[in-house]
Amino acid sequence: DVKLTTVNDDQLFVFEDYLYQVLLLFSRDTYIQSCFVSSASGCEPARSFIKKRIGSEECSVIYPPSGIIPFYGFSMLVAPMCFVFEDPVHLYFIFREFYMKYFFNLHHISASPNAIISLCVLFESLLRQISPDLWFHLQDIQVQPLRIAFKWMMRAFSGYLASNQLLALWDRILAYDSLEILSLLGAAIFVLRKGNVLAVTSESAIEAIFSDISSIKVIPLLQFILGH
């Protein structure tokens, strides 16, 4: 994933060594399994079987040892922090804490207000209330805005925003101690480009409008939507 994503990024490729150090350690850190214990959803980490005894409980092991299966773009959750922490030891422990407290909620099914399902519901509710004409236009042309916003929220906008804007967003997550800020920003981006969206009627055109959001300024958008 490091090779496919961050190393190909113009700003992040210089952190390749840091990313390898952090992510290899992360995948082997059994302390991260405590996320599953404290989860209200009762989800369990993935398991594998040793000695080729599939289905045998005594041969069942959590794999990878952290219990977290990385997905495409996972390394982008670490890369922005490399701008802030020079020491790889500090970088690792800060990322681990951030993942366990916040990002873990984006990657499993739970009824928690901070979990991805609740964030999706909040995004749709906000968009429908703040801009009903935009919402109904998207419904009329059979385009689900959540299909576009989901990938933003699942990765906490990492890889989609400029690094300084992403760090400003994550600062607000810490300040509010909530991931709901992701839903707010997602809805605000749709409202920002409302004029472009109302002018088109195809799904491909809608996706093109939101294919690049790297020029977005986070703080003004959040101020705008919080004012509503």
PABA-33814 format. One record per residue (C-alpha): x, y, z. Coordinates in nm, 2 decimals, padded with zeros to 4 digits. Example, Ala and Ser with C-alpha at 12.3 -4.5 7.8 and 13.67 -1.06 7.14 Angstrom:
REM PABA-33814
(nuza (01.23; -00.45; 00.78))
(nuza (01.37; -00.11; 00.71))
//
This chain:
REM PABA-33814
(nuza (00.00; 00.00; 00.00))
(nuza (00.29; 00.24; 00.07))
(nuza (00.42; 00.17; -00.28))
(nuza (00.08; 00.22; -00.44))
(nuza (-00.03; 00.53; -00.26))
(nuza (00.20; 00.75; -00.05))
(nuza (00.52; 00.69; -00.25))
(nuza (00.34; 00.81; -00.56))
(nuza (00.23; 01.13; -00.39))
(nuza (00.44; 01.44; -00.47))
(nuza (00.44; 01.56; -00.10))
(nuza (00.46; 01.23; 00.08))
(nuza (00.71; 01.01; -00.10))
(nuza (00.99; 01.15; 00.12))
(nuza (00.84; 00.97; 00.42))
(nuza (00.86; 00.62; 00.27))
(nuza (01.11; 00.49; 00.53))
(nuza (00.90; 00.63; 00.82))
(nuza (00.59; 00.47; 00.68))
(nuza (00.75; 00.13; 00.66))
(nuza (00.88; 00.15; 01.01))
(nuza (00.54; 00.26; 01.16))
(nuza (00.32; 00.03; 00.96))
(nuza (00.52; -00.29; 01.00))
(nuza (00.53; -00.23; 01.37))
(nuza (00.15; -00.15; 01.37))
(nuza (00.06; -00.47; 01.20))
(nuza (00.25; -00.67; 01.47))
(nuza (00.14; -00.48; 01.78))
(nuza (-00.10; -00.70; 01.98))
(nuza (-00.20; -00.41; 02.20))
(nuza (-00.42; -00.28; 01.92))
(nuza (-00.65; -00.58; 01.97))
(nuza (-00.79; -00.40; 02.27))
(nuza (-01.00; -00.19; 02.02))
(nuza (-01.22; -00.49; 01.97))
(nuza (-01.26; -00.56; 02.34))
(nuza (-01.38; -00.20; 02.40))
(nuza (-01.60; -00.19; 02.09))
(nuza (-01.97; -00.17; 02.16))
(nuza (-02.05; -00.36; 01.85))
(nuza (-01.89; -00.68; 01.97))
(nuza (-01.68; -00.72; 01.65))
(nuza (-01.39; -00.95; 01.65))
(nuza (-01.05; -00.94; 01.47))
(nuza (-00.99; -01.16; 01.17))
(nuza (-00.84; -01.51; 01.24))
(nuza (-00.63; -01.76; 01.06))
(nuza (-00.53; -02.12; 01.14))
(nuza (-00.19; -02.27; 01.19))
(nuza (-00.08; -02.62; 01.10))
(nuza (-00.35; -02.62; 00.82))
(nuza (-00.62; -02.71; 01.07))
(nuza (-00.90; -02.49; 00.94))
(nuza (-01.19; -02.47; 01.19))
(nuza (-00.98; -02.60; 01.48))
(nuza (-01.02; -02.36; 01.77))
(nuza (-00.68; -02.45; 01.93))
(nuza (-00.51; -02.37; 01.60))
(nuza (-00.69; -02.04; 01.56))
(nuza (-00.48; -01.72; 01.58))
(nuza (-00.55; -01.35; 01.52))
(nuza (-00.38; -01.24; 01.20))
(nuza (-00.23; -01.00; 01.15))
(nuza (-00.13; -00.98; 01.51))
(nuza (-00.28; -00.63; 01.55))
(nuza (-00.62; -00.76; 01.43))
(nuza (-00.64; -00.48; 01.17))
(nuza (-00.64; -00.58; 00.81))
(nuza (-00.49; -00.30; 00.60))
(nuza (-00.68; -00.18; 00.30))
(nuza (-00.60; 00.04; -00.01))
(nuza (-00.50; 00.38; 00.12))
(nuza (-00.43; 00.27; 00.48))
(nuza (-00.08; 00.42; 00.48))
(nuza (-00.24; 00.76; 00.40))
(nuza (-00.37; 00.77; 00.76))
(nuza (-00.01; 00.78; 00.88))
(nuza (00.16; 01.00; 00.62))
(nuza (00.02; 01.34; 00.72))
(nuza (00.15; 01.29; 01.07))
(nuza (00.50; 01.27; 00.93))
(nuza (00.49; 01.64; 00.88))
(nuza (00.44; 01.69; 01.26))
(nuza (00.65; 01.43; 01.43))
(nuza (01.02; 01.38; 01.33))
(nuza (01.09; 01.10; 01.58))
(nuza (00.95; 00.77; 01.44))
(nuza (00.89; 00.65; 01.80))
(nuza (00.67; 00.95; 01.88))
(nuza (00.51; 00.91; 01.54))
(nuza (00.42; 00.55; 01.60))
(nuza (00.26; 00.60; 01.94))
(nuza (00.07; 00.91; 01.83))
(nuza (-00.07; 00.73; 01.53))
(nuza (-00.16; 00.42; 01.73))
(nuza (-00.35; 00.63; 01.98))
(nuza (-00.52; 00.83; 01.71))
(nuza (-00.62; 00.51; 01.52))
(nuza (-00.75; 00.33; 01.83))
(nuza (-00.96; 00.63; 01.95))
(nuza (-01.09; 00.76; 01.61))
(nuza (-00.99; 00.58; 01.29))
(nuza (-01.09; 00.24; 01.41))
(nuza (-01.45; 00.36; 01.43))
(nuza (-01.44; 00.43; 01.05))
(nuza (-01.36; 00.07; 00.96))
(nuza (-01.61; -00.15; 01.15))
(nuza (-01.98; -00.17; 01.19))
(nuza (-02.12; -00.02; 01.51))
(nuza (-02.41; 00.18; 01.64))
(nuza (-02.18; 00.43; 01.80))
(nuza (-02.23; 00.80; 01.70))
(nuza (-01.87; 00.81; 01.59))
(nuza (-01.89; 00.49; 01.38))
(nuza (-01.91; 00.50; 01.00))
(nuza (-02.28; 00.41; 00.98))
(nuza (-02.39; 00.70; 01.20))
(nuza (-02.16; 00.93; 01.01))
(nuza (-02.32; 00.83; 00.68))
(nuza (-02.67; 00.89; 00.83))
(nuza (-02.56; 01.23; 00.96))
(nuza (-02.41; 01.33; 00.62))
(nuza (-02.73; 01.25; 00.43))
(nuza (-02.95; 01.42; 00.69))
(nuza (-02.74; 01.74; 00.68))
(nuza (-02.73; 01.75; 00.31))
(nuza (-03.11; 01.70; 00.29))
(nuza (-03.18; 01.97; 00.55))
(nuza (-02.93; 02.24; 00.43))
(nuza (-02.99; 02.20; 00.06))
(nuza (-03.31; 02.01; -00.02))
(nuza (-03.30; 02.13; -00.39))
(nuza (-02.96; 01.98; -00.43))
(nuza (-03.07; 01.66; -00.25))
(nuza (-03.38; 01.61; -00.47))
(nuza (-03.18; 01.69; -00.79))
(nuza (-02.94; 01.41; -00.70))
(nuza (-03.23; 01.17; -00.63))
(nuza (-03.40; 01.26; -00.95))
(nuza (-03.10; 01.17; -01.16))
(nuza (-03.05; 00.86; -00.94))
(nuza (-02.71; 00.96; -00.80))
(nuza (-02.64; 00.87; -00.43))
(nuza (-02.41; 01.14; -00.28))
(nuza (-02.31; 00.89; -00.01))
(nuza (-02.12; 00.68; -00.27))
(nuza (-01.89; 00.98; -00.32))
(nuza (-01.87; 01.10; 00.04))
(nuza (-01.82; 00.75; 00.19))
(nuza (-01.46; 00.72; 00.06))
(nuza (-01.38; 01.06; 00.20))
(nuza (-01.51; 00.97; 00.54))
(nuza (-01.37; 00.62; 00.55))
(nuza (-01.01; 00.76; 00.51))
(nuza (-01.08; 01.07; 00.72))
(nuza (-01.02; 01.27; 00.40))
(nuza (-00.66; 01.16; 00.39))
(nuza (-00.53; 01.16; 00.03))
(nuza (-00.81; 01.39; -00.08))
(nuza (-00.72; 01.72; 00.09))
(nuza (-00.39; 01.92; 00.09))
(nuza (-00.18; 01.81; 00.39))
(nuza (-00.21; 02.14; 00.57))
(nuza (-00.59; 02.14; 00.53))
(nuza (-00.61; 01.77; 00.64))
(nuza (-00.41; 01.84; 00.96))
(nuza (-00.64; 02.14; 01.03))
(nuza (-00.94; 01.90; 01.00))
(nuza (-00.78; 01.64; 01.23))
(nuza (-00.71; 01.92; 01.48))
(nuza (-01.08; 01.98; 01.49))
(nuza (-01.15; 01.61; 01.54))
(nuza (-00.93; 01.63; 01.85))
(nuza (-01.09; 01.96; 01.96))
(nuza (-01.44; 01.84; 01.93))
(nuza (-01.34; 01.48; 02.03))
(nuza (-01.58; 01.36; 01.76))
(nuza (-01.57; 01.22; 01.40))
(nuza (-01.89; 01.39; 01.32))
(nuza (-01.69; 01.68; 01.18))
(nuza (-01.62; 01.45; 00.88))
(nuza (-01.99; 01.43; 00.79))
(nuza (-02.02; 01.81; 00.83))
(nuza (-01.73; 01.87; 00.59))
(nuza (-01.86; 01.62; 00.34))
(nuza (-02.20; 01.79; 00.33))
(nuza (-02.03; 02.13; 00.30))
(nuza (-01.83; 02.02; 00.00))
(nuza (-02.15; 01.92; -00.18))
(nuza (-02.31; 02.25; -00.10))
(nuza (-02.00; 02.44; -00.21))
(nuza (-02.02; 02.28; -00.56))
(nuza (-02.40; 02.29; -00.57))
(nuza (-02.41; 02.51; -00.88))
(nuza (-02.20; 02.27; -01.08))
(nuza (-02.40; 01.97; -00.96))
(nuza (-02.74; 02.13; -01.05))
(nuza (-02.61; 02.19; -01.41))
(nuza (-02.55; 01.82; -01.49))
(nuza (-02.76; 01.51; -01.50))
(nuza (-02.53; 01.21; -01.53))
(nuza (-02.35; 01.02; -01.26))
(nuza (-02.01; 01.04; -01.44))
(nuza (-02.04; 01.42; -01.45))
(nuza (-02.12; 01.43; -01.08))
(nuza (-01.82; 01.21; -01.00))
(nuza (-01.60; 01.44; -01.22))
(nuza (-01.71; 01.74; -01.02))
(nuza (-01.59; 01.58; -00.70))
(nuza (-01.29; 01.39; -00.83))
(nuza (-01.05; 01.66; -00.71))
(nuza (-01.12; 01.84; -00.38))
(nuza (-00.75; 01.92; -00.30))
(nuza (-00.82; 02.29; -00.33))
(nuza (-01.08; 02.29; -00.05))
(nuza (-01.02; 02.52; 00.25))
(nuza (-01.14; 02.33; 00.55))
(nuza (-01.20; 02.60; 00.82))
(nuza (-01.42; 02.84; 00.61))
(nuza (-01.64; 02.54; 00.50))
(nuza (-01.68; 02.41; 00.85))
(nuza (-01.77; 02.76; 00.98))
(nuza (-02.02; 02.79; 00.70))
(nuza (-02.20; 02.46; 00.77))
(nuza (-02.18; 02.50; 01.15))
(nuza (-02.36; 02.84; 01.10))
(nuza (-02.65; 02.65; 00.95))
//
